[in-house]
């Protein structure tokens, strides 16, 4: 499950977006700006998204039960995917609609100064939330590059807020430029163009989030460092002839399932195999606390290879002659 740092990032974004959405809707109502309305809807969607992420964090902490013996960790991944869908469907969709409408029927923006003040205040709040998300993301990603860290991250809450806040800051810049040019050049259609650009930004962010969340929902393995560490622990154990398989899957940001298939030396008694299994499990969990469940299977290397080679194709069920 996600840690305290994830909640910290989400709460910071939630507080900022609540204030920003209120001021943007007020400015859009007073000035009639399409770009400002798109930004207000964007902030409202982001506020709802943070609530969904908090709900996902809460659901992921539910203990295992008979129906879900491995717990509810993947719920966080599901609700993050829902956030991506909402950004695309509501945020980008409404921005495109508003942009097309204002391009076809342009209306001059009144009192642009109000928009400038609101956008400036919004930028301050967004920068504050964005800074918190960046600091937490840097702390978690280690030495790797940014894009690689996003691809390898198993905590979607942090990079979702980071993506949202980055899109929000870009949207504020676009809205400011669009309103300024529309007012200065007396070309009101540019306000609608800014709304369309904001829609494009949101659509791109939604696509990136959906792509990353899909991999987490389908099931991603642990990092290469964790896999190598597991192998080092196993090979250091006396009585192991070969590692047949090392299978891992993230059930949550800090909840990893591990399945090992090992070939033990024939000279070992059943008691010695049981002790070796217990020692390995204890050592693996001590080295990698995120590995919460360990299943170790004793199987000869040759039998393991044959079982994989002999996996039959799925049989077609016979047709029901009674129909």
C-alpha positions as CSV (number, residue, x, y, z in Angstrom):
1,X,0.0,0.0,0.0
2,X,1.0,3.6,-0.5
3,X,2.8,5.4,2.3
4,X,2.4,8.6,4.2
5,X,4.2,10.6,1.6
6,X,1.6,9.7,-1.0
7,X,-1.2,11.1,1.2
8,X,0.9,14.2,1.8
9,X,1.2,14.9,-1.9
10,X,-2.6,14.2,-2.6
11,X,-3.7,16.4,0.3
12,X,-1.5,19.3,-0.8
13,X,-2.9,19.0,-4.4
14,X,-6.5,18.8,-3.0
15,X,-6.2,21.9,-0.9
16,X,-4.7,23.9,-3.7
17,X,-7.2,22.8,-6.4
18,X,-10.2,23.5,-4.2
19,X,-9.1,27.2,-3.8
20,X,-8.0,27.5,-7.4
21,X,-11.3,26.0,-8.8
22,X,-13.4,28.5,-6.8
23,X,-11.5,31.6,-7.9
24,X,-11.3,30.4,-11.5
25,X,-15.1,29.9,-11.8
26,X,-15.7,33.3,-10.3
27,X,-13.3,34.9,-12.8
28,X,-14.8,33.0,-15.7
29,X,-18.3,34.1,-14.7
30,X,-17.3,37.8,-14.4
31,X,-15.2,38.0,-17.6
32,X,-16.8,35.4,-19.9
33,X,-13.4,33.9,-20.8
34,X,-13.5,30.5,-22.5
35,X,-9.9,29.8,-21.5
36,X,-10.6,30.7,-17.9
37,X,-13.7,28.4,-17.9
38,X,-11.6,25.6,-19.3
39,X,-9.1,26.2,-16.5
40,X,-11.8,26.2,-13.9
41,X,-13.2,22.9,-15.1
42,X,-9.7,21.6,-15.2
43,X,-9.2,22.5,-11.5
44,X,-12.6,21.1,-10.6
45,X,-11.7,17.8,-12.3
46,X,-8.4,17.7,-10.5
47,X,-10.1,18.3,-7.2
48,X,-12.4,15.3,-7.8
49,X,-9.4,13.3,-8.9
50,X,-7.6,13.9,-5.6
51,X,-10.7,12.7,-3.8
52,X,-10.7,9.5,-5.9
53,X,-7.0,8.9,-5.1
54,X,-7.7,9.3,-1.4
55,X,-10.5,6.8,-1.7
56,X,-8.2,4.4,-3.6
57,X,-5.6,4.8,-0.9
58,X,-8.2,4.0,1.8
59,X,-9.6,1.0,-0.1
60,X,-6.1,-0.4,-0.8
61,X,-5.6,-0.6,3.0
62,X,-8.5,-3.0,3.6
63,X,-7.3,-6.4,5.0
64,X,-7.5,-9.6,3.0
65,X,-10.7,-11.7,3.2
66,X,-12.1,-14.9,1.8
67,X,-13.0,-13.3,-1.5
68,X,-9.7,-11.3,-1.8
69,X,-7.0,-13.4,-0.1
70,X,-4.2,-11.1,-1.3
71,X,-5.9,-8.0,-0.1
72,X,-7.2,-4.9,-2.0
73,X,-3.9,-3.2,-3.0
74,X,-4.8,-3.2,-6.8
75,X,-7.8,-0.9,-6.0
76,X,-5.3,2.0,-5.9
77,X,-4.3,1.2,-9.5
78,X,-7.9,1.0,-10.6
79,X,-8.9,4.3,-9.2
80,X,-5.9,6.0,-10.7
81,X,-7.0,4.7,-14.1
82,X,-10.4,6.2,-13.4
83,X,-8.7,9.5,-12.8
84,X,-7.0,9.3,-16.2
85,X,-10.4,8.6,-17.8
86,X,-11.9,11.6,-16.1
87,X,-9.1,13.9,-17.1
88,X,-9.6,12.9,-20.7
89,X,-13.4,12.6,-20.8
90,X,-14.4,15.6,-18.6
91,X,-11.3,17.9,-18.5
92,X,-10.2,17.6,-22.2
93,X,-13.7,17.0,-23.5
94,X,-15.2,20.2,-22.0
95,X,-12.1,22.2,-23.0
96,X,-12.4,21.1,-26.6
97,X,-16.2,21.9,-26.5
98,X,-15.6,25.3,-25.1
99,X,-12.8,26.0,-27.5
100,X,-14.8,25.0,-30.6
101,X,-17.8,27.0,-29.4
102,X,-15.7,30.2,-28.8
103,X,-13.9,29.8,-32.1
104,X,-17.1,29.6,-34.0
105,X,-18.9,32.3,-31.9
106,X,-16.1,34.5,-30.5
107,X,-17.0,36.9,-27.6
108,X,-14.7,39.6,-26.4
109,X,-13.3,39.0,-22.9
110,X,-14.4,41.7,-20.4
111,X,-12.2,42.8,-17.4
112,X,-9.2,40.8,-18.4
113,X,-7.4,42.2,-15.3
114,X,-9.5,39.9,-13.1
115,X,-8.3,36.9,-15.1
116,X,-4.6,37.9,-14.8
117,X,-4.9,38.2,-11.0
118,X,-6.7,34.9,-10.7
119,X,-4.2,33.1,-12.9
120,X,-1.3,34.6,-11.0
121,X,-2.8,33.4,-7.7
122,X,-3.5,30.0,-9.2
123,X,0.1,29.7,-10.4
124,X,1.3,30.2,-6.9
125,X,-0.9,27.5,-5.5
126,X,-0.1,25.1,-8.3
127,X,3.6,25.7,-7.9
128,X,3.3,25.0,-4.2
129,X,1.6,21.6,-4.8
130,X,3.9,20.8,-7.7
131,X,7.0,21.4,-5.6
132,X,5.8,19.0,-2.9
133,X,5.0,16.4,-5.6
134,X,8.5,16.9,-7.2
135,X,10.3,16.6,-3.9
136,X,8.5,13.4,-3.0
137,X,9.0,11.9,-6.4
138,X,12.8,12.7,-6.4
139,X,13.1,11.2,-3.0
140,X,11.5,8.0,-4.2
141,X,13.0,7.7,-7.7
142,X,16.7,7.6,-6.6
143,X,19.4,8.2,-9.2
144,X,17.4,7.3,-12.3
145,X,16.1,9.7,-14.9
146,X,12.6,11.2,-14.7
147,X,10.9,9.3,-17.4
148,X,12.5,6.0,-16.4
149,X,11.4,6.6,-12.8
150,X,7.8,7.2,-13.9
151,X,7.9,3.9,-15.9
152,X,9.3,2.0,-12.9
153,X,7.3,3.7,-10.2
154,X,4.7,1.4,-8.5
155,X,3.0,4.3,-6.6
156,X,0.7,6.0,-9.1
157,X,-0.5,8.7,-6.6
158,X,2.7,10.7,-6.7
159,X,3.3,10.7,-10.4
160,X,-0.5,11.3,-11.1
161,X,-0.4,14.5,-8.9
162,X,2.9,15.5,-10.5
163,X,1.4,15.0,-14.0
164,X,-1.8,16.9,-13.1
165,X,0.0,19.8,-11.5
166,X,2.4,20.1,-14.5
167,X,-0.6,20.1,-16.9
168,X,-2.3,22.7,-14.7
169,X,0.8,25.0,-14.7
170,X,1.0,24.7,-18.5
171,X,-2.7,25.4,-18.8
172,X,-2.4,28.6,-16.7
173,X,0.4,29.8,-19.0
174,X,-1.7,29.0,-22.1
175,X,-4.8,30.7,-20.7
176,X,-2.7,33.8,-19.7
177,X,-1.2,34.1,-23.2
178,X,-4.5,33.5,-24.9
179,X,-6.4,36.0,-22.9
180,X,-3.6,38.6,-23.2
181,X,-3.4,38.2,-27.0
182,X,-7.2,38.2,-27.4
183,X,-7.5,41.4,-25.5
184,X,-4.3,43.2,-26.9
185,X,-4.9,42.3,-30.5
186,X,-8.7,42.5,-30.3
187,X,-9.0,39.0,-31.7
188,X,-11.4,37.2,-29.3
189,X,-11.1,34.0,-31.2
190,X,-7.7,33.5,-29.6
191,X,-9.4,32.9,-26.3
192,X,-11.1,29.9,-27.8
193,X,-7.8,28.7,-29.3
194,X,-6.2,28.8,-25.9
195,X,-9.1,26.6,-24.6
196,X,-8.4,24.1,-27.4
197,X,-4.7,24.0,-26.5
198,X,-5.6,23.3,-22.9
199,X,-7.7,20.4,-24.1
200,X,-4.8,19.0,-26.0
201,X,-2.5,19.2,-22.9
202,X,-5.1,17.4,-20.8
203,X,-5.6,14.7,-23.4
204,X,-1.9,14.0,-23.6
205,X,-1.6,13.8,-19.8
206,X,-4.6,11.5,-19.6
207,X,-3.0,9.3,-22.2
208,X,0.3,9.0,-20.4
209,X,-1.5,8.3,-17.1
210,X,-3.7,5.6,-18.7
211,X,-0.7,3.9,-20.2
212,X,1.2,3.8,-16.9
213,X,-1.8,2.6,-15.0
214,X,-2.6,-0.1,-17.5
215,X,0.7,-1.8,-16.8
216,X,0.1,-1.7,-13.0
217,X,-3.4,-3.1,-13.3
218,X,-2.3,-5.9,-15.6
219,X,0.5,-6.8,-13.1
220,X,4.2,-5.6,-13.1
221,X,7.1,-7.4,-11.7
222,X,9.4,-6.1,-9.0
223,X,12.4,-4.0,-10.0
224,X,15.6,-5.5,-11.4
225,X,17.4,-4.6,-8.2
226,X,14.9,-6.6,-6.1
227,X,15.1,-9.6,-8.4
228,X,18.9,-9.6,-8.3
229,X,18.8,-9.3,-4.5
230,X,16.4,-12.3,-4.2
231,X,18.7,-14.4,-6.4
232,X,21.7,-13.5,-4.3
233,X,19.9,-14.6,-1.2
234,X,18.8,-17.9,-2.8
235,X,22.2,-18.8,-4.2
236,X,23.9,-18.1,-0.9
237,X,21.7,-20.8,0.7
238,X,23.3,-24.2,1.0
239,X,21.6,-27.1,-0.8
240,X,20.2,-25.1,-3.8
241,X,21.1,-26.7,-7.2
242,X,19.3,-24.2,-9.4
243,X,16.7,-21.5,-9.6
244,X,13.9,-22.6,-11.9
245,X,11.8,-19.5,-11.8
246,X,11.6,-16.2,-9.9
247,X,8.1,-14.7,-10.4
248,X,7.1,-11.4,-8.8
249,X,4.0,-9.2,-9.1
250,X,3.1,-5.8,-7.5
251,X,-0.2,-6.0,-5.7
252,X,0.3,-2.4,-4.5
253,X,3.2,0.1,-4.3
254,X,4.7,-1.7,-1.3
255,X,3.0,-5.1,-1.6
256,X,4.9,-7.7,-3.7
257,X,4.0,-11.3,-4.3
258,X,7.0,-13.6,-4.8
259,X,6.9,-17.2,-6.1
260,X,10.1,-19.2,-6.3
261,X,10.6,-22.5,-8.0
262,X,13.9,-24.1,-6.7
263,X,15.8,-27.3,-7.4
264,X,17.1,-28.6,-4.0
265,X,20.0,-31.1,-3.8
266,X,18.8,-34.7,-3.5
267,X,20.9,-35.3,-0.3
268,X,18.7,-32.9,1.7
269,X,16.1,-34.4,4.0
270,X,12.5,-33.0,4.1
271,X,13.4,-31.3,7.5
272,X,16.4,-29.6,5.9
273,X,14.4,-28.4,2.9
274,X,11.8,-26.9,5.3
275,X,14.5,-25.1,7.2
276,X,16.1,-23.8,4.0
277,X,12.7,-22.5,2.9
278,X,12.1,-20.8,6.2
279,X,15.6,-19.2,6.3
280,X,15.2,-17.9,2.7
281,X,11.8,-16.5,3.4
282,X,13.0,-14.7,6.5
283,X,16.1,-13.3,4.8
284,X,14.1,-12.1,1.7
285,X,11.5,-10.3,3.8
286,X,14.2,-8.7,5.9
287,X,16.1,-7.4,2.9
288,X,12.9,-6.4,1.0
289,X,10.1,-5.4,3.3
290,X,7.8,-4.7,0.3
291,X,7.7,-8.5,-0.3
292,X,4.8,-9.5,1.8
293,X,4.0,-13.0,0.5
294,X,6.6,-15.7,-0.4
295,X,5.7,-19.0,-2.0
296,X,8.6,-21.4,-2.5
297,X,8.1,-24.6,-4.6
298,X,10.6,-27.5,-4.6
299,X,10.9,-28.9,-8.1
300,X,13.7,-30.5,-10.1
301,X,15.2,-28.4,-12.9
302,X,14.4,-31.0,-15.6
303,X,10.8,-31.4,-14.4
304,X,10.4,-27.6,-14.4
305,X,11.6,-27.4,-18.0
306,X,9.3,-30.2,-19.1
307,X,6.3,-28.7,-17.4
308,X,6.8,-25.5,-19.2
309,X,7.4,-27.2,-22.5
310,X,4.3,-29.3,-22.2
311,X,1.8,-26.6,-21.5
312,X,-1.2,-27.5,-23.8
313,X,-3.1,-25.0,-25.8
314,X,-6.5,-24.1,-24.3
315,X,-9.0,-26.7,-25.3
316,X,-12.2,-25.6,-27.1
317,X,-15.3,-26.6,-25.2
318,X,-17.5,-28.9,-27.1
319,X,-20.6,-27.4,-28.6
320,X,-23.9,-28.0,-26.7
321,X,-25.8,-30.4,-28.9
322,X,-29.1,-29.7,-27.0
323,X,-29.4,-26.2,-28.4
